[in-house]
Amino acid sequence: MLQGETTALRSIASAKHLRVRLRLCLLAFSVCLLSSTAAPASNDSQTHHGDLRSLFRASDYPREAIEKGWTGTVVAELLVGADGNVERCTIVQSSGHDVLDQKTCDVLSTRAKFTPARDVNGNATGDLVRSPPINWGLRR
């Protein structure tokens, strides 16, 4: 085998190895949601049964944010109606990227369901709930 042929074969093998490594790296991207506890903004009578961060999936990470390598932490305040559904989501700590902030509100508004707060007469009433920090991160 000639020197040039050996070099060419090594280059082809190296390119295949690089493609495999690239595929593995792309598969390793995921959302990193770090620990913290949810706390209602006004009182303990309205609770979400579970950690709000559990509502997020790796597939929720906006494609634009992945492509641009954007990460950040978002805290949202949720106005929860007497029916336990989120009526409004307001960002109180921005990630610095509108797409991550908006996705946080989209996920919380559509997936979160709360046990309604109760007034002094025991009637369901609305309340404010602050999310734990939602950490958008990319693992490589």
Secondary structure by P-SEA (a helix, b strand, c coil): ccaaaaaaaaaaaaaaaaaaaaaaaaaabbbbbbbbbbbbccccccccccccccccccccccaaaaaacccbbbbbbbbccccccccbbbbccccccaaaaaaaaaaaaccccccbbbcccccbbbbbbbbccbbbbbcc
